[in-house]
């Protein structure tokens, strides 16, 4: 039976192709975000974003405070990094990241005081340039999981004719509920961020897009869309079909505006900017307080977690400490993920630090982390039907196995966003996402010759 929506909520402009229906398991949806105690130490990597890594600007023995700059670079595609606790820098060295790469990191022993750096003050934001400068100084990266430096996204050329801001509150990954809690707990920050971005960046319309399995969020966000500030009715709330990967940027743009982002292009190429709802709310808070991105909310859930919660933690906190705060493991975990089960990253241990772009830690018991046994492909075409980018995964797999570069280029593998819809729907249990990654690596290797 269709859900009854509040009056004035728009339906999606266009239904996107592909995608899959997943069991959402939003177990923590009605669990308010709680702040965990100050950790004894944090390990803060200098690579927490897409782009160039930062270099430490502190040294061992330095005393630092919350919000103090500890890493930066002059490279454009990057974002500065700040101390998330007050205390003493005890080490600077390389650590292994969740994806297996190495990165430099600053270790801070906490003094337990969480003293704010004395240089923190609200930025002066009166123009577009002021806003972009402030966003960079805040250290904000995409909080939906991608980790792209936000100031780069917002610094679009005037000739792009950007007219639409799409605020992504879909949260289509199973288990994760922190964006939903952002809507429920910080709606006025979302409101402030929306109008700040709209006024200074010149958006003619704003669409706040939510999946239809979040009716309570509609009620809260409807107050934003109908607020008296919006005298020209330029901020609208839109309900999207609850379908994965509805929250992907290109899918979101097509659903919200009907515009199709061509292969190899970005939403800006069709006049849109897409921002995660938590990123929009953070910008509003930063402009009010001047406190940079030093903590973030995470969903801690899964069948191996004793007390699932939504938790606010300092960046750099050990995953093991966070799980302990949630009661520890109820059983030995078979698989631990950072992020959701569709696009999250499996990790081999819990001694890793939380990064800015992490939005969940999920741990699953043995029976809930079983892969389908791989069998022969039956040419059913379900992988192609599920692909939101209209690719033919089976053709790409064949080309990857033979390293047929020409066929890989023709098949368009580089537009694959690795959402996992093809693998999820494959009755033969084929590891199709891994094949996509291998195919991309083959093309990159060929391009480097």
N, C-alpha and C positions, 0 to 999 in steps of 0.2 A: 504493500500500500504506500502511495507517495506521501512524503512528509508535508505537512502544512507549513508554509513559510510565512514569515511576517510580510505584511503589505509593503509594497515598494521595493522588494528585493528582486533584482533582475535575474533572468536565466542566462546561461552561456549564449554568446552570439553564435558560436559554431561548435558542433560536436567534433572532437578530433578523432582521427582514426587510430586503430590499434589500442595498445594497452591491455591490462588484465584486471580482473576483479580479485582482490586479495582480502583475506581475513584481517581486519584492522587491529584487533586486540588492544584497543585503547584503554587499558586497565587503569592507568593513572590519570585519566581525563579529569576526574573531579578531585584530584589530589593537589592542593595548593603547593606552590614552590616553597621549599624550606631552605634556609641557609645553614650549611654545615659549619662546625667549629673550625677555627683557624688551623690549618695544617702546620706541623712542625717545620716543614720545609717545602719549597716548591722548586721544580726544575723547569725552567722556561726556555724552550727552544727558540732559536733565532729564525727558524723557518716555519711560520704559521700562516702562510698565505701562498697563493699562486704568484709566482714571480721571483724576483731576486731576494735571497736571504739577507737578513740584517747582520750587522757586525756589533758585538758588544761595545757599549760606550762607558762601561764600568769596569772595575778591576777587583780582584780578590782582596777582601778586607774592607771594601767600601760599605758604608752604612747607607741603606736606601729606604725610601718610604713608598707607600701605596700611590701609584700613579706616576712615579718618577720614571723618566726615560732610561731604559737600559740597553736598547738596541735600535739601530737605525741604519739607513743607507741612502746614498744619493740617487739610486736607481728609481725610475719613475714607477714601474709596476712592483710595488712593495708597500709595506705598511709598518710604521714604527711599533716597537714593543715596549711595554711598561712593566714595572714591578707590581706584582699582584698582592704582595704582603710587605710589611715593614720588617727590617732586620738587617742581616749582614751577608754580603756576597762571600760564599765559602768556596766556590769552585766555578771555573769556566772551562768547558771541555766538550768533546764530541759525545753524543748519545745516539743510539739507534732509534729511528722513528717508527711509528706503526707500519709504514709501508716498506720498511727494510732499509731505507736510505739512512745516511749519517748526517747529522746536523750539529752545529755548535749550540751549546745551551749554557745558561747562567743559573747556578744554584743559589738560592737565598734561604738561609736559616732564619725562620721567623722569630721575632721577639714577642709575638702574641698580642701586640698592641694595635696593629692595623692603623698606624699613624698615616694620615694623608700627607703627601708631599706639599710643602709650603707654597710651591709654585702653581698649584692648581687654582684656577679661576675661570669663570665662564668666558668663552671667547666672544669677541665682538663680531656679530654676524648680521650684516646689513645688505650685502650684495652677494651675487652668485659666486664671485671669487672668494669672498670671506667664507662662504659655506664650504666650498671645496677644500680650502686650506684647513678649516676647522675639522672636517671629516678626516683628512689625512692625519692631522695631529692627534686625533682621537685613537688612531690605530685600528679603526673599524675595517673588518673584512666581512664577506657574506656569511651571516650567521645561520643560513639554511644548510650549510655543509660544504659549499663549494670553496669558500675561503678566498674569493677574488677581492682584491683591494677596492673598497667602495668608492674612494675618491676618484679612481680611474673610471669607474662606471659612470659616475655623475659628471665627469668633465668631458661631455660629448661636444663635438664641434657644432657650431651654429647651423652649418649647412645640412646637418642631418634632419632638421625639421622634426625634432622630437616633440610630440604633443600629448603623449599618454604615459602616466605612471601606473603600473600594475603592482599592487601590494599583494604579495603571495602569502596567503594564510591557509593554503590547501592542506599541507602536512599529510601527504598521501602515503608515506611510508607507514607500515604497521608499527605498533607499539609507541611511537614517539608522540608526545603530547605537549611539549614545551611551547610551541607556537600557539596552541589552543589556550594554554594557561596565560600566555602573553595577552591574548585577546580578552580573557576573562578578568585578569588582574591589573592590566596596565592600559586600558582602553584610551585613557586621556593622553598618555604618552604617544599612542598611535595617532590620535587626532592631531596633536601638536606637530608631530613629525610630518604627517601628510600635508598640512597647510604650510609648514615651513618650506618643504621641498616644492610644493606647487607654486608658491608665491615667488621664490627666488630662482627657480629653474624654469619657470614659464610653462609648466604643464597645463594644457587646456582641460584635461579631464583626468580623474583618478578613479581606478577601479580596484576595490578591495575584494579579492576573490577567495571564497571559502568553499570547501567541499560540503555536499549536502548531508553529511553524517555529523555535522556540528551545529545542531539547531540552537543550542544555548549561545553559541558565538554570534549567531545571526541577531539575537535579541540585543546583545551588548553593542555589536558593531552597527546595528541599525541606528542607534542613537548618534553614532559618529556621522553616518551618511546623511542624517536628517538635521544635523546641528545647525543652529541659526547662523553660524559663520558662513555656511555654504549657500549664500543668497542666490547664486546662479545655478544651483543644482549640478555642480561639476564633480562632486565626489559621490560615487555610487557603490553599493554593495551588490556583489554578484554571486549567485550560487552555482557551483560546478558539480557535475556528476562525480560521485565518489568512485574514482577509478585511477589506478596507478598506470603511468606516472603523470598524473594530472598536474603536479607541482613543478614539473620540468619547465624551464623558461620558454622554450619554443611552443610547448603545448599550452602553457598558460596564456601566451600572447594570442594564439589562435582561438582559444576558448573565449577570452575576454574581449577581443576586438575583431575577430574574423580575419585578421591579417596572417598570412603565412610567411614565416621566416625561411628564405631560400637556403639550400645546402651551403655550408661554409660561411654563412652570414650570421649576424647577431640581431637581437631584438631592436637595437638602435637603428639598424638598416631599414626597418619598417615603422620607425617613428615611436618606438616604445622603450621604456626602461622598466625592468622587473626587479623588485626588491623584496626580500623577506620581511615579514611583518615585525620580527624582533629587531632587525636592522633599522627600520623606520622609527621604532620606539626608542632605540638607543640614541639615535641622532638627537631626538627631542631632549632626552635626559642630559646628553653631553652639552648641548647648547645652554641648558639651564644651570649645570653644575661645573662643567669643565673637567669632570672625572673621566679619564680615558677608559678604554675597554680592558678591564683587568679581571673580570669575572664573567661567568656565563651560566645559564640554566641548562640542565641535562635531565633527560628521562633515564632512570635506572630501572630496568625491568627485565623480564624473561623468567622462564620456569625455574632457573637455578638461583634467582635472587630471593632472599628471605622476605624482605620488606620493600617492595617496589615503591619508588618515590620520584617526585620531581625535585631536583636539588640545585641550589645556587652555589657554585664553588669558585675559588680563585683559579685563574689560569695557571697551569703548571702543577696542580694538585695531582698526586699519584692516584691512579685508578683504583688501586688496592684500598686506599684510605676511604675513597668514596663508597666502595662496595661494603666496607666495614661499617660505615655510617648507616647503610641500608640493611644492617643486620647480618651481613656476610652472605655466604652461599648456603642455600638450603640443601644442596647436594653438590657433588663434584660436577663442575660445568664441563660439558663436552665441547662447546664453542662459545667464545666471547667475541663480541663485535663492538667496534666504535661506529655509531650510525645505525641505520635501519637494516633489517634483514634482506632487503632488495639490493641496496647499493652500498651497504656498510662494509667496513674492512675488518676481516678476522685478524685477531691478535693472538700471540702465543703466550702472553703473560700479562699480569696486572701491574707491573712496576713501571708502566709508561705514564707520562704526564698528560693531563687534559690540555687540548689545544683550543684556540679561539673558535675554530670552525666545528668542533665536536658538538653534537646535539643530543647524543644518547650513548649509553653503555648498556648493552644487552648481553645476558648470559643464559645459555640454554642447557637443559639437562640432556642426557644421552638420547632419550626417545624423541626429543623435539629438534634434533639437529642431524637427522638422517637424510643423506642424499639419495635420490632415486637411483637405482641401479642402471647403469648405462647399457642400452641395447642398440640394435641397428636402427638407423633412420628409416621410417616407413613412408617418407615423402608425403606426409599429411598436409603440409603447408601451414600448420598452426603457428610456427615461429614467424613466418612472413606476415600472417594476419595480425599477430600481436605487436609487430614492430611499428612504433609510432612514426618512424622515419622512412617507412616504405622500403626497407631493405629486404634482400633475400639472403638470410643467414646461411642457408645450406650452400649457396653458390660461393659465399665468402669463405666458408670452411674448406671447401674443395680447393679454392685458389690458394688459401694459406698453406694447406698441406703440400701443395706442389710449388709453393713460392712463386706463383704466377703474378708478377707485379702488375702487368698490363690488365689482367682480369680484376685484380683487387681495386685498381683505380677506377675501372669501369663500374664495378659493383658499388662504389661510393662508401667504402668502409669507414673513411675518416669522419663521416657525419654521424656515425654511431655514437650514442651518448652513454652506452654501457648500462642501460637501465635494468637489464635482466629480464625484461618481459618475455623475450624469446625463450630463454632457458626455463622460466617459470612455467610456460605453457607447453614445453616439449615433452611428449609422452615417452620419448626414448631416453630422457635424462641426459642429454648431451650438454657438456659444459660450454655452451655457446658464447658466453661473455668472455671466457678465457681465450676462445678461438678469435673473437673480435680483437682482443688486445694483442694477440700474437700477430694478426694480420696488420694491425696498425704499426707494430714494431718492425715488421718486414718492410713496409713502405717508408718508414722513417730511416731505416738503415740504408735503403736504396737511395733516398734523397741525400744522405750524407756522403755518398761515394763521389 
